[in-house]
Amino acid sequence: MPQIQPNGFVWHELMTTDTEGAKEFYEQVTGLAIQPGEYLMVMDGEQPVGGLIGPTAEGPVWPSGGPEP
């Protein structure tokens, strides 16, 4: 079975209507830090590994144009 090398680039993007709940959950479960700001960065130490974002101010439209959460 092939294995993914641990030094490869992977980005995790979470789009949710409950950014505060997701922030608290992922900080507790994974031990990763969530850097505050307009776009919440998921940090593994000093390394950004993902992002956490809610709908835009214009309504329930996702920045990526993706599906509903």
Buried (B, 14 or more C-beta within 10 A) or exposed (E): EEEEEEEEEEEEEBBBEEBEEBBEEBEEEEEBBBEEEEEBBBBEEEEEBBBBBBBEEEEEEBEEEEEEE
